[in-house]
Amino acid sequence: MEVAIIGCGVTKFGHHWDKDHDDLLVEAVYEALNDANLELKDIEAVWCGTFYPFTGISGNVFSDSLKFFGKPISRVENYCATGMDNVRNACFAVASGAYDIVMAAGVEKLMDAGSRGIPPIEGIFSIGMPVVSAPGMFAMAANRAFKEWGWKREDLALVAVKNHYNGARHPKAHFRREVTVEEVLKAPIVAYPLGVYDCSAVSDGAAAVVLTRPEIAKKLGCEYAVIKAIGMAVETMHPWHRPSESFLSFPATVKAAKMAYKMAEIEDPRKQLDFGIVHDCFTITELINYQDMQLCKMGEGAKLIREGVTAIDGDFPINPDGGLKSFGHPIAASGVRMIAELAKQVLGKAEGLQVKDAEAGFAHNLGGPYSVASVAIVTKP
Amino acid sequence: MASISDCSVYLPVWKLKREEIAKATGLPSMGGEKSVAHWDEDSITMAVEAARMLKGKFEAVFFASTSSPFKIKQSASFIASALDLDNAFTMDFSNSFRASTNALITANELVDSGKFKRVLVVAADCIPIKPGSLYEQIYGDGAVAIAVEKEGAAKIIGYNSSYQPLPGAWMLKDELISFDARLDAIFGYASSIQRSAMSLLGKLGMSPMDFDRIVASAPDPKSYEGLLKAVGAKPQEFFFKNVGILGTAHPMLLLASQLDRTGRILLGSYGEGADVIAIEINEPVQTNLGRMLESRKEISYGEYLYNKGLTANRDAPDRPSIAKLWREEKSVIRFYGMKCRKCGTISYPISRCCVECGAKDYFEEVKLGYRGKIYTFTIDYLVSPGNYIGDGAHPHCVAVVDLDGGGRVLFEVTDTLTDFKGIECDAEVERTFRLLFEKNNFRYYGWKVRLLR
């Protein structure tokens, strides 16, 4: 598969108390259109993600925001991987030839729920099952990893320090401030052993990309990056009820990565790719992602962060943009933003945060209790 | 006449020192401590906890309580389902502190007549008491379960009941009230018990001297001691010091405390009249009363008020409908999982396709174990116990537990308050029946785990 990214638009992520979801969506969509030098009427079909119904439901979330009527628009929802699943649907639509120019967008207005942490989802869990917050789900992975591999809160803190270092240099990040290991360890606990700085923030934001086929991109005279592969896997929403679940690896990531690597003919990502963006909703998630993305062996995730391998000037930079840790996680927007960040890096346009000689990278979007994952590979043409 | 063949006691682990109540309310302390239910316990859950320790099946379940959580909705039927009884005659006895002895007398008749072979009598109380009221130091929370069958260690040799139209204590709406403790002590309690007892002794052709011990629940410990002195007998342990008066479960607690040694006893209960039952204990019955008394944790008055739901705001997210609760009863209440006939995996809850191999409609339902080991856990400050929105002070502890005999389940870990010592990977835990949460004017029950008691 070869799909061209010809336009990217991302709002600043953060607490947009004064903006509605449609304000954010309009901002991201028009930025992407300007980037592609196209007009809204040039878009033939749209995939638009929202996770929470209070952000918006159905194709109307897009059509009513942009007053873009009479075209096919699908609303996508797939937990925190909603964003990249949007892009995936849009990719296959242009790759198939059904459409020539399409858009994938995602928006989330989490602050409208006004809660601590992401708002609970009413009515979806079984009656007998206790509610676990998002940090709680991943804290369970951390406690098991501590037990199995002797990882410590200090290892997790290094992830926060690295990502905040990068995010401090990104103009669109929610948090543009460096943190120290001490600050991370001293912060209040959210879900033991994860503290405030181990968690990505609750933020608002929107992102959009314009996709087409490379030959059309060339005809239009657009500068473009290429989506070489996009994999996705859905596992169980109740990992705590599946006896084979280790909590040390997320099978959805492992399977989505294998699919994407196969599609892009990648055997050794450490050698064939230059950098990556992983879903660092929590610091522990990033370390487990290193392993699931085949950057190291099981149990060695903490070694990578300790040795600086994944720092922006390291051997294999991870989250050079600052990750969800710095951007926050407006759910459906995150996966689309990741694709935009990959395009920027491979086109050498990541000012201040440019990975040296970045020609190919991956992005990984994870959702739910590690139940949904999507992995994309983006390269220079 | 029938016999008592087995007995089990459940006392909440939490103990509130009366000194603590006195400090907070300004009333003089009556000394000692009382057992108080955790926020997720009520008379239904404590009844299940007491009854599930009794081995074997029952043909009838009699539940006695003055504090059933529901005014309309039978508790006995729900207890029978939590105990996974296939079919049973279920009946609630309520509104009086004599409800438990009423139930025992009824069970005795139905077993004696040959109608039922084995009847469960379970008494539980968790009386809502207004903080700062006189009764706050008197009543404790707990449950006692008794198996009644034709032959057993302790034989009922007779009973008598009389009524007395003197309201001792009553509750019209939410508040327990009485007129004057002295009137109740003299003309209510002492005279009622004596009237029932004398008539029973007459029928049996016995005198008080023919009995080794006399126990009788009372509105307060002094009334009991006064009564025993009046008949010239030695007062037995009344459990006011360390438990409090357990409402209608109290006569059963007193009975439980006598079963560990042989002898002939008189058991009395009081509430607008008195029931007196004569029992011959021919073989000692070992109960868990000693262990229940030993296993205790202290609770502060502030946490006690939180536990009673009197402080902090509790709101839970909406849950699936009551129809779903009914459909999933076998998994949620009876706690069955499934064993895949293709790959052998035991999993929870029951679902048409196996979680490991996907085999469709190819499994058997299996009852899951009571004990297990924590695989992993977290202490979650964004959620409060019971799925309520986190208040930042009362975190929700949840654990993934591998149950003995198979099955992995996510549970809330209860009886922690804010002390999580001992909760770690590989820690041993046991299931306990609790209120999961209250929402939309309904109480949802199910299983949680706690560290071994």
HADDOCK unambig.tbl for C-alpha pairs under 7 A between the chains (distance, minus, plus):
assign (segid A and resid 116 and name CA) (segid B and resid 382 and name CA) 6.98 0.50 0.50
assign (segid A and resid 117 and name CA) (segid B and resid 382 and name CA) 6.74 0.50 0.50
assign (segid A and resid 120 and name CA) (segid B and resid 317 and name CA) 6.66 0.50 0.50
assign (segid A and resid 122 and name CA) (segid B and resid 317 and name CA) 5.32 0.50 0.50
assign (segid A and resid 122 and name CA) (segid B and resid 318 and name CA) 4.92 0.50 0.50
assign (segid A and resid 122 and name CA) (segid B and resid 319 and name CA) 6.32 0.50 0.50
assign (segid A and resid 123 and name CA) (segid B and resid 318 and name CA) 5.20 0.50 0.50
assign (segid A and resid 123 and name CA) (segid B and resid 319 and name CA) 4.17 0.50 0.50
assign (segid A and resid 123 and name CA) (segid B and resid 320 and name CA) 4.88 0.50 0.50
assign (segid A and resid 124 and name CA) (segid B and resid 320 and name CA) 6.94 0.50 0.50
assign (segid A and resid 127 and name CA) (segid B and resid 319 and name CA) 6.40 0.50 0.50
assign (segid A and resid 127 and name CA) (segid B and resid 320 and name CA) 6.56 0.50 0.50
assign (segid A and resid 127 and name CA) (segid B and resid 325 and name CA) 6.62 0.50 0.50
assign (segid A and resid 128 and name CA) (segid B and resid 332 and name CA) 5.43 0.50 0.50
assign (segid A and resid 128 and name CA) (segid B and resid 446 and name CA) 5.95 0.50 0.50
assign (segid A and resid 129 and name CA) (segid B and resid 410 and name CA) 6.79 0.50 0.50
assign (segid A and resid 129 and name CA) (segid B and resid 411 and name CA) 6.89 0.50 0.50
assign (segid A and resid 130 and name CA) (segid B and resid 387 and name CA) 6.19 0.50 0.50
assign (segid A and resid 130 and name CA) (segid B and resid 411 and name CA) 6.34 0.50 0.50
assign (segid A and resid 130 and name CA) (segid B and resid 412 and name CA) 5.86 0.50 0.50
assign (segid A and resid 131 and name CA) (segid B and resid 387 and name CA) 5.30 0.50 0.50
assign (segid A and resid 133 and name CA) (segid B and resid 382 and name CA) 6.29 0.50 0.50
assign (segid A and resid 133 and name CA) (segid B and resid 383 and name CA) 6.72 0.50 0.50
assign (segid A and resid 136 and name CA) (segid B and resid 378 and name CA) 5.95 0.50 0.50
assign (segid A and resid 136 and name CA) (segid B and resid 380 and name CA) 5.56 0.50 0.50
assign (segid A and resid 139 and name CA) (segid B and resid 378 and name CA) 5.88 0.50 0.50
assign (segid A and resid 140 and name CA) (segid B and resid 376 and name CA) 5.56 0.50 0.50
assign (segid A and resid 140 and name CA) (segid B and resid 377 and name CA) 5.08 0.50 0.50
assign (segid A and resid 140 and name CA) (segid B and resid 378 and name CA) 5.49 0.50 0.50
assign (segid A and resid 143 and name CA) (segid B and resid 376 and name CA) 6.24 0.50 0.50
assign (segid A and resid 143 and name CA) (segid B and resid 377 and name CA) 6.79 0.50 0.50
assign (segid A and resid 144 and name CA) (segid B and resid 376 and name CA) 5.59 0.50 0.50
assign (segid A and resid 190 and name CA) (segid B and resid 380 and name CA) 6.33 0.50 0.50
assign (segid A and resid 190 and name CA) (segid B and resid 381 and name CA) 5.30 0.50 0.50
assign (segid A and resid 190 and name CA) (segid B and resid 382 and name CA) 6.65 0.50 0.50
assign (segid A and resid 191 and name CA) (segid B and resid 378 and name CA) 6.19 0.50 0.50
assign (segid A and resid 191 and name CA) (segid B and resid 379 and name CA) 5.29 0.50 0.50
assign (segid A and resid 191 and name CA) (segid B and resid 380 and name CA) 4.09 0.50 0.50
assign (segid A and resid 191 and name CA) (segid B and resid 381 and name CA) 5.64 0.50 0.50
assign (segid A and resid 192 and name CA) (segid B and resid 378 and name CA) 5.50 0.50 0.50
assign (segid A and resid 192 and name CA) (segid B and resid 379 and name CA) 5.08 0.50 0.50
assign (segid A and resid 192 and name CA) (segid B and resid 380 and name CA) 6.48 0.50 0.50
assign (segid A and resid 240 and name CA) (segid B and resid 400 and name CA) 5.81 0.50 0.50
assign (segid A and resid 240 and name CA) (segid B and resid 408 and name CA) 6.83 0.50 0.50
assign (segid A and resid 240 and name CA) (segid B and resid 409 and name CA) 6.13 0.50 0.50
assign (segid A and resid 240 and name CA) (segid B and resid 410 and name CA) 5.60 0.50 0.50
assign (segid A and resid 241 and name CA) (segid B and resid 347 and name CA) 6.71 0.50 0.50
assign (segid A and resid 241 and name CA) (segid B and resid 348 and name CA) 6.09 0.50 0.50
assign (segid A and resid 241 and name CA) (segid B and resid 408 and name CA) 5.18 0.50 0.50
assign (segid A and resid 241 and name CA) (segid B and resid 409 and name CA) 5.10 0.50 0.50
assign (segid A and resid 241 and name CA) (segid B and resid 410 and name CA) 6.61 0.50 0.50
assign (segid A and resid 242 and name CA) (segid B and resid 347 and name CA) 6.84 0.50 0.50
assign (segid A and resid 242 and name CA) (segid B and resid 355 and name CA) 6.36 0.50 0.50
assign (segid A and resid 242 and name CA) (segid B and resid 408 and name CA) 6.58 0.50 0.50
assign (segid A and resid 243 and name CA) (segid B and resid 407 and name CA) 6.89 0.50 0.50
assign (segid A and resid 243 and name CA) (segid B and resid 408 and name CA) 5.66 0.50 0.50
